[in-house]
Amino acid sequence: MDVTIEKLIYGGEGLAHHQGATVFIPFVLPGEKAEASPVEQKKKFVRARLDRLLLRSAERITAPCPHFGVCGGCDYQHIAYQGQLQYKIEILRETLRRLGRVEWPGEIQAHASPPWNYRNRAQWKVRPVAAAAAATAPREGSASQEQPEGEEGTAQSGIGYFRGNSTALCAVEQCALLSPLLLRSFLAVREAVAEGVFPRTLREIEAFVNASDSKILITATFSGFPSRAAELAEKLREIVPELASLLFFDPTRERMELFGPGFIEYETLGAKYRVGHFSFFQVNRFLVEELARVVAGGDPASGDGRGRLAVDLFAGVGLFSVPLAKRFERVLAVESNPAAGRDLENNVRAGGSIEVRTADVEKILERYKEKPQLVVMDPPRAGIEPGALRRVVRMAPERITYVSCEPPTLARDLAVLREGGYEISDIQLFDLFPQTFHMEAVVQLKSR
């Protein structure tokens, strides 16, 4: 089918129409005319593969990565960075309007990131691949290069990322999103994988670097625990000399073995945060400090950023709790993940005004009676459970700061907060994920 792209939407696709159906196509720009083939058809929409451009946008640039369009990691390398920012602002504004009926006439301030080498964390998939597999194989919709189960003994392993909307491996030779230390480590591990250093049961390597990009924490996940774990750990230390902590993990048998302290320290805003193997931390090493400063610094519209009590929900390791303690007499930090909760308790130890609760957010709010001046919420992509959100409204805080990595669930939750008596006073966009459709939004609300 031949279609004209009308706009970009959240999810990295362009929207078009064909014979009464809405068509979604990746790797396009508004105004472009494209020849596309359906890969998924429903009654009211079609997902399609881009076959050929019939009319190119003047905005289109050549993607610098040879894996772009096959690897599922990036969506926007065909768009210059300033264009990416502008499209994300438009997409955020439209998503809030369409899904939450939030008409925001004000400016959405965008916090730009250096477009490359920004990631402090990465997950590399390891899979058996056919000997002739190439990372630049045909685009989405082509046959998988992943070796069938049971043939691991005859297949060479590859390392990289999943293809878009797939669990098939795209074995990559480079990744310009990674910090310099992450990239060096990836290349070293890639060579070791090719040489057969690791057992065939290795499935994933997750790596996280500190703020100075000088130390690295690695979690290696297996489908069968390595028989000579200590020897393999020592070999990995030789391959990645900056390795500060290493964890081998086999979820099929719930077995793990730790080599090192179990964490590294990440320094930002004058504080050191312990971040363990199973803890969450923001992935953009250039914008972590700015994000924490804005979230903990109060409403930019009113300048009000101090008070008696702040509640930090989904607190993680305390990235926002620690700076909040400098502005509030007391801070309640709530985190349900036990691993992150242990790091959180360690990170707030120096500040006696921070109380930590390692429990489900909704359960804590069921029993909480105090009225805070500020509630900070940084939930996962699924957003906030309706019951928890209603309890936040009943707490009647003067201000709410909602940090979201998923505009559709943000729109849904903002609609509830506005019905509960809150109005939006400021929206900011943090581009934590250049070259991708992902974004982080910080929304400030105040009681009407």
Buried (B, 14 or more C-beta within 10 A) or exposed (E): BEBBBBBBBBBBBBBBEBEEBBBBBBBBBBBBBBBBEBBEEEEEBBBBBBBEBEEBBEBBEEBEBEBBBBBBBBBBBBBBBEBBBEBBBBBBBBBBEBBBEBEBEEEBBBBBBEBBBBBBBBBBBBBBBBEEBEBBBEBBBEEBBBBEEEEBEEBBBBBBBBBBEBEBBBBBEBBBBBBEBBBBBBBBBBEBBEEEBBBBBBBBBBBBBBBEBEBBBBBBBBBBBBEEBEEBBEBBBEBBEBBBBBBBBBEEEEEBBBBBEBBBBBEBBEBBBBBBBBBBBBBBBBBBBBBBEBBBBBBBEEEBBEBEBBBBBBBBBBBBBBBBBBBBEBBBBBBBBEBBBBBBBBBBEEBEBBBBBBEBBBBBBEEBEEEBBBBBBBBBEEBBBEEBBBBBBEBEBBBBBBBBBBBBBBBBBBBBBBEBEBEBBBBBBBBBBBBBBBBBBBBBBBEE
